[in-house]
Amino acid sequence: MKIYEIVFSATGRTQKVVDVISSVFTGEKEKIDLSKYDTENKTYNLSKDDFCIVAVPVYGGRVPSPAAKNLHNINGNGAKALLVAVYGNRAIDDCLLELKNILIEQGFKCSAAISAVAEHSMMPQFAHNRPDDNDKEELKKFATQIKEKLENNTLPETIEVPGKEPYVKASNMPLKIKVNNNCIKCGKCARRCPVGAIPLDKPNTTDSKKCITCMRCIEECPQKARSLPTAVMSAVSVAMKNKFEGRKENILYM
Ligand SMILES: Cc1cc2nc3c(=O)[nH]c(=O)nc-3n(C[C@H](O)[C@H](O)[C@H](O)COP(=O)(O)O)c2cc1C
Protein backbone atom coordinates (compact mmCIF):
# COMPACT_ATOMS: atom_id res chain seq x y z
CA MET A 1 0.00 0.00 0.00
CA LYS A 2 1.18 3.46 -0.89
CA ILE A 3 -0.18 6.65 0.66
CA TYR A 4 -0.80 9.53 -1.73
CA GLU A 5 -1.23 13.15 -0.72
CA ILE A 6 -3.14 14.65 -3.64
CA VAL A 7 -3.40 18.33 -2.74
CA PHE A 8 -4.28 21.75 -4.10
CA SER A 9 -2.99 24.36 -1.68
CA ALA A 10 -2.40 27.82 -3.10
CA THR A 11 -1.17 29.39 0.15
CA GLY A 12 -0.32 26.40 2.35
CA ARG A 13 -3.33 26.33 4.68
CA THR A 14 -4.83 23.20 3.13
CA GLN A 15 -1.39 21.60 3.23
CA LYS A 16 -1.17 22.41 6.97
CA VAL A 17 -4.38 20.40 7.55
CA VAL A 18 -3.08 17.57 5.35
CA ASP A 19 0.20 17.46 7.30
CA VAL A 20 -1.70 16.86 10.55
CA ILE A 21 -3.94 14.16 9.06
CA SER A 22 -1.10 12.50 7.16
CA SER A 23 1.13 12.33 10.27
CA VAL A 24 -1.16 9.59 11.60
CA PHE A 25 -0.54 7.35 8.57
CA THR A 26 2.81 5.61 8.24
CA GLY A 27 4.27 3.97 5.15
CA GLU A 28 5.55 4.94 1.73
CA LYS A 29 4.18 8.34 0.71
CA GLU A 30 3.99 10.25 -2.56
CA LYS A 31 2.73 13.78 -3.20
CA ILE A 32 0.77 14.90 -6.24
CA ASP A 33 0.53 18.68 -6.49
CA LEU A 34 -2.76 19.73 -8.07
CA SER A 35 -1.68 23.36 -8.22
CA LYS A 36 0.96 22.84 -10.89
CA TYR A 37 -0.04 24.49 -14.12
CA ASP A 38 2.23 22.26 -16.19
CA THR A 39 0.95 18.85 -14.98
CA GLU A 40 -1.65 18.80 -17.76
CA ASN A 41 -0.12 15.98 -19.77
CA LYS A 42 1.09 13.80 -16.91
CA THR A 43 -1.19 10.89 -16.06
CA TYR A 44 -1.06 8.99 -12.78
CA ASN A 45 -2.34 5.42 -12.40
CA LEU A 46 -2.99 4.33 -8.82
CA SER A 47 -4.08 0.89 -7.61
CA LYS A 48 -6.81 -0.51 -5.37
CA ASP A 49 -4.32 -1.09 -2.57
CA ASP A 50 -3.45 2.61 -2.37
CA PHE A 51 -4.87 5.08 0.15
CA CYS A 52 -5.18 8.72 -0.89
CA ILE A 53 -5.72 11.92 1.03
CA VAL A 54 -7.31 14.21 -1.54
CA ALA A 55 -7.49 17.77 -0.21
CA VAL A 56 -8.66 21.07 -1.65
CA PRO A 57 -9.57 24.48 -0.26
CA VAL A 58 -13.18 25.58 -0.74
CA TYR A 59 -13.45 28.37 -3.33
CA GLY A 60 -16.92 29.93 -3.56
CA GLY A 61 -18.43 26.69 -2.27
CA ARG A 62 -16.72 24.64 -4.99
CA VAL A 63 -13.56 22.70 -5.84
CA PRO A 64 -10.96 25.18 -7.26
CA SER A 65 -11.15 24.87 -11.05
CA PRO A 66 -7.45 23.96 -11.63
CA ALA A 67 -7.72 21.22 -8.99
CA ALA A 68 -10.79 19.77 -10.70
CA LYS A 69 -8.97 19.89 -14.04
CA ASN A 70 -5.80 18.20 -12.76
CA LEU A 71 -7.76 15.47 -10.92
CA HIS A 72 -8.92 14.29 -14.33
CA ASN A 73 -5.34 13.15 -15.00
CA ILE A 74 -5.36 10.72 -12.07
CA ASN A 75 -6.90 7.26 -12.43
CA GLY A 76 -7.85 5.78 -9.07
CA ASN A 77 -8.31 2.18 -10.28
CA GLY A 78 -10.18 1.45 -7.03
CA ALA A 79 -7.83 3.34 -4.67
CA LYS A 80 -9.47 4.39 -1.39
CA ALA A 81 -9.79 8.13 -0.85
CA LEU A 82 -10.18 10.37 2.16
CA LEU A 83 -11.68 13.61 0.87
CA VAL A 84 -10.71 16.82 2.66
CA ALA A 85 -12.34 20.24 2.10
CA VAL A 86 -10.60 23.08 3.93
CA TYR A 87 -12.63 26.25 4.38
CA GLY A 88 -12.20 29.74 5.80
CA ASN A 89 -15.01 29.79 8.37
CA ARG A 90 -17.90 30.55 6.00
CA ALA A 91 -19.18 27.26 4.52
CA ILE A 92 -18.18 24.34 2.30
CA ASP A 93 -21.46 24.42 0.30
CA ASP A 94 -21.09 21.82 -2.51
CA CYS A 95 -17.31 21.37 -2.45
CA LEU A 96 -17.22 17.87 -0.93
CA LEU A 97 -20.02 16.62 -3.18
CA GLU A 98 -18.25 17.96 -6.27
CA LEU A 99 -14.97 16.41 -5.12
CA LYS A 100 -16.69 13.07 -4.46
CA ASN A 101 -18.31 13.06 -7.90
CA ILE A 102 -15.00 13.85 -9.63
CA LEU A 103 -13.21 11.09 -7.70
CA ILE A 104 -15.90 8.48 -8.42
CA GLU A 105 -15.64 9.39 -12.11
CA GLN A 106 -11.85 8.89 -11.85
CA GLY A 107 -12.28 5.42 -10.34
CA PHE A 108 -11.67 6.12 -6.64
CA LYS A 109 -13.62 4.66 -3.71
CA CYS A 110 -14.67 7.58 -1.50
CA SER A 111 -14.30 6.01 1.96
CA ALA A 112 -14.25 9.01 4.30
CA ALA A 113 -14.38 12.79 4.24
CA ILE A 114 -13.40 15.68 6.49
CA SER A 115 -14.33 19.34 6.38
CA ALA A 116 -11.74 21.37 8.26
CA VAL A 117 -11.40 25.04 9.12
CA ALA A 118 -8.28 27.06 8.26
CA GLU A 119 -7.53 30.77 8.23
CA HIS A 120 -9.18 32.53 5.31
CA SER A 121 -6.47 33.20 2.74
CA MET A 122 -8.17 36.36 1.41
CA MET A 123 -9.52 37.70 4.70
CA PRO A 124 -7.14 36.30 7.35
CA GLN A 125 -9.09 37.96 10.16
CA PHE A 126 -11.55 35.06 9.76
CA ALA A 127 -10.50 31.75 11.37
CA HIS A 128 -7.25 33.52 12.20
CA ASN A 129 -4.38 31.12 12.97
CA ARG A 130 -6.51 28.02 12.48
CA PRO A 131 -5.91 25.11 12.47
CA ASP A 132 -4.99 25.71 16.13
CA ASP A 133 -3.99 23.11 18.76
CA ASN A 134 -7.63 22.06 19.34
CA ASP A 135 -8.16 21.59 15.61
CA LYS A 136 -4.97 19.57 15.30
CA GLU A 137 -6.01 17.26 18.13
CA GLU A 138 -9.46 16.77 16.59
CA LEU A 139 -8.06 16.14 13.10
CA LYS A 140 -5.66 13.54 14.52
CA LYS A 141 -8.60 11.83 16.23
CA PHE A 142 -10.52 11.72 12.95
CA ALA A 143 -7.46 10.36 11.13
CA THR A 144 -6.93 7.69 13.77
CA GLN A 145 -10.53 6.47 13.37
CA ILE A 146 -10.01 6.27 9.61
CA LYS A 147 -6.67 4.51 9.99
CA GLU A 148 -8.21 1.84 12.26
CA LYS A 149 -10.90 1.10 9.69
CA LEU A 150 -8.31 1.04 6.91
CA GLU A 151 -6.23 -1.50 8.83
CA ASN A 152 -9.27 -3.67 9.72
CA ASN A 153 -10.49 -3.49 6.14
CA THR A 154 -13.79 -1.99 7.32
CA LEU A 155 -13.67 1.35 5.52
CA PRO A 156 -16.99 2.03 3.76
CA GLU A 157 -17.06 1.70 -0.04
CA THR A 158 -18.86 5.03 -0.26
CA ILE A 159 -20.05 7.82 2.04
CA GLU A 160 -22.67 10.55 2.16
CA VAL A 161 -21.33 14.10 2.08
CA PRO A 162 -23.21 17.41 2.27
CA GLY A 163 -24.02 19.39 -0.86
CA LYS A 164 -26.57 19.37 -3.64
CA GLU A 165 -26.75 19.47 -7.40
CA PRO A 166 -26.74 21.67 -9.36
CA TYR A 167 -23.72 23.00 -7.47
CA VAL A 168 -23.52 26.65 -6.45
CA LYS A 169 -22.55 28.63 -9.52
CA ALA A 170 -18.77 29.04 -9.79
CA SER A 171 -17.93 32.70 -9.81
CA ASN A 172 -14.56 34.21 -10.55
CA MET A 173 -14.06 36.99 -8.02
CA PRO A 174 -14.20 40.33 -9.82
CA LEU A 175 -11.02 41.45 -8.07
CA LYS A 176 -8.03 42.84 -9.90
CA ILE A 177 -4.61 42.14 -8.39
CA LYS A 178 -2.48 45.27 -8.10
CA VAL A 179 1.28 45.29 -8.76
CA ASN A 180 3.37 48.17 -7.44
CA ASN A 181 6.80 49.49 -8.37
CA ASN A 182 8.56 47.11 -5.94
CA CYS A 183 8.21 44.41 -8.63
CA ILE A 184 11.67 43.39 -9.87
CA LYS A 185 10.20 41.05 -12.52
CA CYS A 186 11.88 37.99 -10.98
CA GLY A 187 9.05 35.86 -12.40
CA LYS A 188 8.49 33.72 -9.29
CA CYS A 189 4.76 34.55 -9.37
CA ALA A 190 4.51 33.60 -13.04
CA ARG A 191 6.20 30.23 -12.45
CA ARG A 192 4.03 29.44 -9.41
CA CYS A 193 0.62 30.63 -10.70
CA PRO A 194 -1.73 27.59 -10.80
CA VAL A 195 -3.61 28.91 -13.82
CA GLY A 196 -0.88 30.56 -15.90
CA ALA A 197 -2.43 34.01 -15.42
CA ILE A 198 0.91 35.82 -15.12
CA PRO A 199 3.02 36.04 -18.30
CA LEU A 200 6.70 35.14 -17.69
CA ASP A 201 7.82 37.99 -19.93
CA LYS A 202 5.54 40.52 -18.16
CA PRO A 203 5.31 39.37 -14.54
CA ASN A 204 4.12 42.80 -13.40
CA THR A 205 0.75 42.10 -15.06
CA THR A 206 -2.07 39.61 -14.43
CA ASP A 207 -4.59 38.25 -16.90
CA SER A 208 -7.76 38.89 -14.90
CA LYS A 209 -9.75 36.54 -17.17
CA LYS A 210 -7.57 33.62 -16.05
CA CYS A 211 -6.86 34.75 -12.45
CA ILE A 212 -8.78 32.87 -9.74
CA THR A 213 -7.51 35.14 -6.90
CA CYS A 214 -5.98 32.16 -5.12
CA MET A 215 -3.59 34.57 -3.33
CA ARG A 216 -0.43 32.58 -4.11
CA CYS A 217 1.31 35.37 -6.05
CA ILE A 218 0.52 37.85 -3.28
CA GLU A 219 1.76 35.58 -0.47
CA GLU A 220 4.89 34.40 -2.28
CA CYS A 221 6.12 37.64 -3.85
CA PRO A 222 9.56 38.28 -2.30
CA GLN A 223 9.13 42.03 -2.88
CA LYS A 224 5.56 42.27 -1.48
CA ALA A 225 4.70 43.94 -4.78
CA ARG A 226 1.31 42.29 -5.29
CA SER A 227 -1.92 43.00 -3.40
CA LEU A 228 -5.69 42.94 -3.55
CA PRO A 229 -7.54 46.26 -3.82
CA THR A 230 -7.82 47.17 -0.11
CA ALA A 231 -10.99 49.28 -0.30
CA VAL A 232 -12.91 46.51 -2.10
CA MET A 233 -11.61 43.92 0.36
CA SER A 234 -12.70 45.89 3.43
CA ALA A 235 -16.14 46.45 1.89
CA VAL A 236 -16.46 42.70 1.15
CA SER A 237 -15.38 41.68 4.65
CA VAL A 238 -17.83 44.11 6.30
CA ALA A 239 -20.69 43.02 4.02
CA MET A 240 -20.03 39.32 4.64
CA LYS A 241 -19.09 39.52 8.33
CA ASN A 242 -22.21 37.74 9.63
CA LYS A 243 -21.54 34.73 7.38
CA PHE A 244 -18.11 34.25 8.98
CA GLU A 245 -19.08 34.67 12.63
CA GLY A 246 -18.56 32.11 15.39
CA ARG A 247 -16.13 29.24 15.63
CA LYS A 248 -17.02 26.82 12.84
CA GLU A 249 -16.27 23.15 13.32
CA ASN A 250 -14.31 20.36 11.72
CA ILE A 251 -16.49 17.41 10.73
CA LEU A 252 -15.76 13.77 9.93
CA TYR A 253 -18.04 11.94 7.48
CA MET A 254 -17.65 8.18 7.55
C1 LIG B 1 -10.96 32.58 -4.14
C2 LIG B 1 -11.28 32.08 -2.75
C3 LIG B 1 -12.56 31.65 -2.46
C4 LIG B 1 -12.87 31.18 -1.17
N1 LIG B 1 -14.14 30.73 -0.91
C5 LIG B 1 -14.45 30.26 0.33
C6 LIG B 1 -15.76 29.77 0.62
O1 LIG B 1 -16.64 29.68 -0.24
N2 LIG B 1 -16.03 29.38 1.89
C7 LIG B 1 -15.09 29.46 2.89
O2 LIG B 1 -15.43 29.16 4.05
N3 LIG B 1 -13.81 29.85 2.63
C8 LIG B 1 -13.47 30.24 1.37
N4 LIG B 1 -12.18 30.64 1.08
C9 LIG B 1 -11.12 30.44 2.11
C10 LIG B 1 -10.26 29.23 1.81
O3 LIG B 1 -11.05 28.10 1.55
C11 LIG B 1 -9.34 28.91 2.98
O4 LIG B 1 -8.68 30.04 3.43
C12 LIG B 1 -8.31 27.84 2.64
O5 LIG B 1 -7.72 27.43 3.84
C13 LIG B 1 -7.22 28.31 1.70
O6 LIG B 1 -6.36 27.23 1.46
P1 LIG B 1 -4.90 27.31 0.82
O7 LIG B 1 -4.04 28.13 1.74
O8 LIG B 1 -4.47 25.89 0.80
O9 LIG B 1 -5.01 27.91 -0.53
C14 LIG B 1 -11.86 31.13 -0.18
C15 LIG B 1 -10.56 31.57 -0.48
C16 LIG B 1 -10.26 32.05 -1.74
C17 LIG B 1 -8.86 32.49 -2.06
The ligand as a Gaussian input file, in Angstrom:
#p B3LYP/6-31G(d) Opt

LIG

0 1
 C      -10.958000      32.579000      -4.137000
 C      -11.278000      32.084000      -2.751000
 C      -12.564000      31.654000      -2.457000
 C      -12.868000      31.177000      -1.172000
 N      -14.140000      30.731000      -0.911000
 C      -14.449000      30.264000       0.326000
 C      -15.756000      29.768000       0.620000
 O      -16.638000      29.679000      -0.237000
 N      -16.032000      29.375000       1.893000
 C      -15.094000      29.462000       2.894000
 O      -15.428000      29.157000       4.049000
 N      -13.813000      29.850000       2.630000
 C      -13.474000      30.244000       1.372000
 N      -12.183000      30.640000       1.083000
 C      -11.125000      30.445000       2.113000
 C      -10.262000      29.233000       1.811000
 O      -11.049000      28.100000       1.550000
 C       -9.337000      28.909000       2.985000
 O       -8.677000      30.042000       3.432000
 C       -8.314000      27.843000       2.639000
 O       -7.715000      27.429000       3.843000
 C       -7.223000      28.313000       1.699000
 O       -6.358000      27.230000       1.455000
 P       -4.896000      27.307000       0.821000
 O       -4.043000      28.128000       1.736000
 O       -4.471000      25.895000       0.800000
 O       -5.008000      27.911000      -0.532000
 C      -11.862000      31.128000      -0.177000
 C      -10.561000      31.574000      -0.480000
 C      -10.264000      32.050000      -1.744000
 C       -8.862000      32.491000      -2.055000

